[in-house]
């Protein structure tokens, strides 16, 4: 379901072994082609309309459901598929909270690995926001919106906004939109991504990558939600070693156990974004 480039790649590989069915708000030529060639079917409809999705599943006797869109996961499409008896790949709405609530994700890391957390403030009112920003030297902080922004919401002081006043104005916008905003220390280090595939118990780490999330040289442009990434044949990056990856993987495994402690809420893909600093790893997103 959904229609981006990521979904097109998933559709390609699913169609090699299964009949592919898809609900799309408008036609993605690649997904449509894979569905037709596999003997499956696609419809153009609102994937957030659960009655439409339910009817499509029941009419076509669909058995498995894969959803990668953060917004659809938050809206509970996996929950619906499970209720209809499908095997699913992707977290429930409750499980996907680690993606759509940065506050929740940071709280988990604080509990599981406090030594890996970057100092942050969850601000819920304008007066506190002023005091927090005044505690920093000029713009040496990062502003993070609470909810989903498609990888386009995080702004770094000195790069994406200049001066504390400009940073305050952006943080205020985020606060007014969501009711809270995260202000975080700006750290110096090398950023990298560890992605894991999980059945809800075990985590298999995929090759480590270095992302290009911002436009222009030196990452000085706006966030794009993804401008590609860099990886190497051995699955490592030059500034990392196996111990680094194991430490990050351990946090991801502990996170999955924490989220699934009462019931299976999370399986599928878990994304871990880290900084390697001089003294230790710092987490900024799980």
FENTAUR-V121903 format. One record per residue. N is the residue number from 1. RES is the residue in one letter. SS is DSSP state (~ for helix, > for strand, _ for the rest). PHI is phi in degrees with one decimal (* if undefined). D_FIRST is the distance of its C-alpha to the first C-alpha in whole Angstrom. Layout:
N_RES_SS_PHI_D_FIRST / N_RES_SS_PHI_D_FIRST
This chain:
1_X___*_0 / 2_X___75.4_4 / 3_X___-141.9_7 / 4_X___-80.9_9 / 5_X_~_-63.2_12 / 6_X_~_-60.5_11 / 7_X_~_-66.7_7 / 8_X_~_-65.5_10 / 9_X_~_-66.5_12 / 10_X_~_-59.3_10 / 11_X_~_-61.3_9 / 12_X_~_-58.2_13 / 13_X_~_-76.7_14 / 14_X_~_-63.0_12 / 15_X___-67.6_13 / 16_X___-74.7_17 / 17_X___-126.5_17 / 18_X___-141.3_15 / 19_X___-73.7_14 / 20_X___-102.5_10 / 21_X_>_-124.2_8 / 22_X_>_-147.4_5 / 23_X_>_-108.4_5 / 24_X_>_-128.4_6 / 25_X___-69.7_9 / 26_X___-150.2_11 / 27_X___-74.3_11 / 28_X___-93.7_11 / 29_X_~_-56.3_14 / 30_X_~_-66.0_13 / 31_X_~_-64.6_9 / 32_X_~_-60.6_11 / 33_X_~_-63.8_14 / 34_X_~_-65.3_13 / 35_X_~_-63.1_12 / 36_X_~_-65.9_15 / 37_X_~_-67.5_17 / 38_X_~_-82.9_16 / 39_X___88.2_17 / 40_X___-92.5_13 / 41_X_>_-160.8_12 / 42_X_>_-131.4_9 / 43_X_>_-129.9_10 / 44_X_>_-98.0_11 / 45_X___-161.3_10 / 46_X___-77.2_10 / 47_X___-67.7_7 / 48_X___-85.5_10 / 49_X___-82.3_12 / 50_X_~_-67.9_12 / 51_X_~_-67.9_15 / 52_X_~_-63.8_13 / 53_X_~_-62.9_10 / 54_X_~_-59.8_13 / 55_X_~_-62.5_15 / 56_X_~_-63.0_12 / 57_X_~_-61.1_12 / 58_X_~_-70.8_16 / 59_X_~_-66.2_16 / 60_X_~_-92.8_15 / 61_X___53.7_16 / 62_X___-72.2_13 / 63_X___-110.7_14 / 64_X_>_-129.2_12 / 65_X_>_-134.3_9 / 66_X_>_-123.3_7 / 67_X___-131.7_6 / 68_X___-114.3_8 / 69_X___-66.2_8 / 70_X_~_-58.4_11 / 71_X_~_-66.8_11 / 72_X_~_-68.9_9 / 73_X_~_-64.6_11 / 74_X_~_-59.9_14 / 75_X___-77.3_13 / 76_X___92.8_13 / 77_X_~_-69.7_10 / 78_X_~_-66.2_11 / 79_X_~_-57.5_14 / 80_X_~_-62.0_13 / 81_X_~_-61.3_12 / 82_X_~_-65.1_15 / 83_X_~_-60.4_17 / 84_X___-89.6_16 / 85_X___88.4_18 / 86_X___-81.7_15 / 87_X_>_-79.0_15 / 88_X_>_-127.5_12 / 89_X_>_-126.0_12 / 90_X___141.4_12 / 91_X___-76.6_14 / 92_X___-69.8_15 / 93_X___-58.7_16 / 94_X___-65.0_19 / 95_X___-66.3_19 / 96_X___-76.8_16 / 97_X_~_-59.8_19 / 98_X_~_-66.3_21 / 99_X_~_-97.5_18 / 100_X_~_-89.9_18 / 101_X___-130.8_22 / 102_X_~_-63.8_24 / 103_X_~_-60.2_27 / 104_X_~_-62.2_26 / 105_X_~_-61.2_25 / 106_X_~_-66.9_29 / 107_X_~_-62.3_30 / 108_X_~_-65.2_29 / 109_X_~_-62.1_30 / 110_X_~_-58.9_34 / 111_X_~_-76.7_34 / 112_X_~_-87.9_33 / 113_X___-150.2_35 / 114_X_~_-58.2_36 / 115_X_~_-71.1_38 / 116_X_~_-102.2_35 / 117_X_>_-84.9_34 / 118_X___-88.6_35 / 119_X___-55.7_37 / 120_X_>_-146.9_35 / 121_X_>_-127.7_36 / 122_X_>_-94.1_33 / 123_X_>_-100.4_35 / 124_X___-120.2_35 / 125_X___-148.3_37 / 126_X_~_-66.3_39 / 127_X_~_-63.9_42 / 128_X_~_-65.3_41 / 129_X_~_-59.0_39 / 130_X_~_-59.7_42 / 131_X_~_-65.0_44 / 132_X_~_-63.8_41 / 133_X_~_-67.7_41 / 134_X_~_-66.5_45 / 135_X___-76.9_45 / 136_X___-96.8_43 / 137_X___-78.2_45 / 138_X___50.9_44 / 139_X___-111.0_40 / 140_X___-85.0_40 / 141_X_>_-145.4_37 / 142_X_>_-121.3_33 / 143_X_>_-109.4_31 / 144_X_>_-126.7_28 / 145_X_>_-64.1_26 / 146_X___-71.3_25 / 147_X___-95.2_21 / 148_X___-72.1_18 / 149_X___-132.8_19 / 150_X___64.2_17 / 151_X___77.1_20 / 152_X___-114.6_22 / 153_X___-98.4_24 / 154_X___-71.5_26 / 155_X_>_-128.1_30 / 156_X_>_-105.1_33 / 157_X_>_-62.4_36 / 158_X___84.7_38 / 159_X___-119.8_35 / 160_X___-100.3_33 / 161_X_>_-145.2_36 / 162_X___-113.2_39 / 163_X_~_85.1_42 / 164_X_~_-66.4_41 / 165_X_~_-64.6_41 / 166_X_~_-65.5_38 / 167_X_~_-64.9_36 / 168_X_~_-63.2_38 / 169_X_~_-62.0_36 / 170_X_~_-67.6_33 / 171_X_~_-61.2_33 / 172_X_~_-63.3_34 / 173_X_~_-58.9_31 / 174_X_~_-63.0_29 / 175_X_~_-61.9_31 / 176_X_~_-66.4_31 / 177_X_~_-76.0_28 / 178_X_~_-109.4_27 / 179_X___92.5_30 / 180_X___-157.3_30 / 181_X_>_-148.6_30 / 182_X_>_-103.2_31 / 183_X_>_-109.4_34 / 184_X_>_-133.4_34 / 185_X_>_-58.1_37 / 186_X___-87.4_36 / 187_X___-108.2_37 / 188_X___-102.2_38 / 189_X___176.7_36 / 190_X_>_-104.1_34 / 191_X_>_-85.3_30 / 192_X_>_-151.6_28 / 193_X_>_-121.0_25 / 194_X_>_-116.5_24 / 195_X_>_-105.1_21 / 196_X_>_-123.5_21 / 197_X_>_-107.1_19 / 198_X_>_-136.1_20 / 199_X___-94.4_20 / 200_X___103.9_21 / 201_X___-126.1_25 / 202_X___-102.6_25 / 203_X_>_-124.7_24 / 204_X_>_-109.0_24 / 205_X_>_-80.6_24 / 206_X___-87.2_23 / 207_X___-52.9_25 / 208_X___-75.7_26 / 209_X_>_-132.3_26 / 210_X_>_-113.7_27 / 211_X_>_-90.1_25 / 212_X___-120.9_25 / 213_X___-83.8_24 / 214_X_>_-119.5_26 / 215_X___-77.3_28 / 216_X___72.1_31 / 217_X_~_-61.1_34 / 218_X_~_62.4_35 / 219_X_~_56.5_31 / 220_X___-90.0_33 / 221_X___-89.5_30 / 222_X___-68.9_28 / 223_X_>_-67.1_24 / 224_X___-116.2_22 / 225_X___87.7_19 / 226_X___139.6_20 / 227_X___-115.7_22 / 228_X___98.1_22 / 229_X_>_-150.7_24 / 230_X_>_-114.9_27 / 231_X___-145.2_27 / 232_X___-125.4_30 / 233_X___-58.7_31 / 234_X___-85.7_32 / 235_X___77.0_29 / 236_X___-118.7_31 / 237_X___-115.5_32 / 238_X___-55.8_36 / 239_X___-95.5_37 / 240_X___-116.1_35 / 241_X___-133.3_37 / 242_X_~_-61.5_35 / 243_X_~_-62.5_37 / 244_X_~_-59.5_35 / 245_X_~_-65.8_31 / 246_X_~_-62.9_33 / 247_X_~_-65.1_33 / 248_X_~_-68.2_30 / 249_X_~_-61.1_28 / 250_X_~_-60.2_31 / 251_X_~_-63.3_29 / 252_X_~_-65.9_26 / 253_X_~_-63.4_27 / 254_X_~_-64.3_29 / 255_X_~_-64.4_26 / 256_X_~_-61.1_24 / 257_X_~_-61.8_27 / 258_X_~_-65.7_28 / 259_X_~_-65.8_24 / 260_X___-98.4_24 / 261_X___-63.6_28 / 262_X___-100.9_28 / 263_X___-162.1_25 / 264_X___-73.8_22 / 265_X___-106.2_19 / 266_X___-133.3_18 / 267_X___-141.9_17 / 268_X_>_111.2_15 / 269_X_>_-110.9_16 / 270_X_>_-116.4_18 / 271_X_>_-109.0_20 / 272_X_>_-120.5_23 / 273_X_>_-108.6_25 / 274_X_>_-131.7_29 / 275_X_>_-114.5_32 / 276_X_>_-97.3_35 / 277_X___-101.2_38 / 278_X___-65.4_42 / 279_X___-106.9_42 / 280_X___-170.4_39 / 281_X_>_-77.4_35 / 282_X_>_-127.4_34 / 283_X_>_-94.2_30 / 284_X_>_-123.0_28 / 285_X_>_-164.5_25 / 286_X___-120.5_23
